[in-house]
Amino acid sequence: MLGDARVDATIPTVDLDRAREFYGGTLGLRPTDRALRGRELVYDCGGGTRLLLYERKRAGTAEHTLAHFMVDDLEDTVKALRARGVTFEDYDTPDIRTVDGIATFADFKAAWLRDPDGNIIALNG
């Protein structure tokens, strides 16, 4: 039933202006031309997907990844975002170990960052 439906990510923020600076300015996402409904931001992403940010009193409390961005060259993307001031998470657990912010698995690599609210965002390549 939902197998062919597009899936979009939704992320909370306590400050839409700060989120706009980070997601639009730092990460380089493109705002959508869709009409907005109240205190929200919507960005068009690759493959017809969207990222929606909405304002609420609390955000950043999730201890898991809220969205994954699939990138062609993870190392170059991490380098470029670091140049823009983004800090990447380091993990050293039995399941995930990062080296210079990047974890290598059998069939892909990943890196994680936090937005200004503390929400965890992943890059996969």
N, C-alpha and C positions, 0 to 999 in steps of 0.2 A: 504494500500500500504506500509506504513512504520511500521505497527504494530508489525512486527517481526524483525525489523532491530535493531542492537545494537546501542546504543547511547554513545558517548564518550564526555568528557568535555574538553574544550579548555580554557586556562588561559594565559593572557599576563604577561610578566615580562620585566623589563628594564635591568636585570642583570641575565643571565643564570647561571653563576657560583654561585651566591648567592641563586638562586632558586634551583639549584642542592643540595646545602648544606641543605636547608630547607626541600624540598620534599623528597630527597633521604636519607639524614642523620637524620634530626630531626623527620620527619613523618615516615620514614622507607619504602618508596615506592621502588619498584624494577624496574630498568630501563628495557625497552623492548629490544629485540634483533633485532627489525625492523630497517632497514636502515634509517638514518635520512636525512632530506632534509634541509640543511642550519642550521640556528641558532634556534634549537628547542630541547626540551627534551621530551621523551615519556616514560611513566611509565605504566607497566601492573598492573592492579588492579583486585579485585575479580570479579568473574562471567564473565570473558572474556572482561571486560571493560578496557579502557585506559584513562589516563590523559595526555594531550599534553600541554606543555608550549612553547610559542614562544616569541622571543625577539622583542620588539618594543620600540619606543622612550618614550611612556607614558603607564603606567599601574596603576592598583589600583584605577581607577576613578569610577568604578561601585559601586553603593550604595546597591547592592543586592547580594545574595548568588550566587556564580558561580559554585559550585560543592557540592554535598552531599556524604559523605562516610557513608555507612550503617555498623554499628558495632554491635557485639553481646552483649557486656557489656559496655555501655556508661560511667558509673561511673569509671570503671577500666581504660578505654581508656583515659578519661580526666585526671585522676590521673597520668598515665604513661607519657602522653605528657607534663603535668605540670612539672614533674620531669626532662624533657628534655628542659625546659625553655619556653614552649608555654604558652601564655596568652590567656585566653578565654574572650569573650565579655560578658558584663552584660547588660541586657535589663529590663526596667520597663515601659512597655507600656500597653494600654488596652488589646492588643492581645498576648503579649509575656512578661513573667516575669521570669527571671532566678534567681535561688538560687544556690550559689556557682558555677555559670557558666552554669547551666543546667536548661532548661525549660521543664516543664512537661505538656503534653497535654493529651487528653482523651485516645489516643491509642498509643502514642510514646513519647520519650524524645528527646531533641536536645540540642546541644551546638555549638557555633560558635567561630571561631578563624580567625585571619588575617595572611596572609603570609607576607613576608618582603616587598612586594609591596603595601600592604593594601587590597589585594583581600580578600573577605569574603568566607570562607570555612565552611561548616556545617558538624557535626557528628550527625547521627541519630541512635537511638537504641530503 
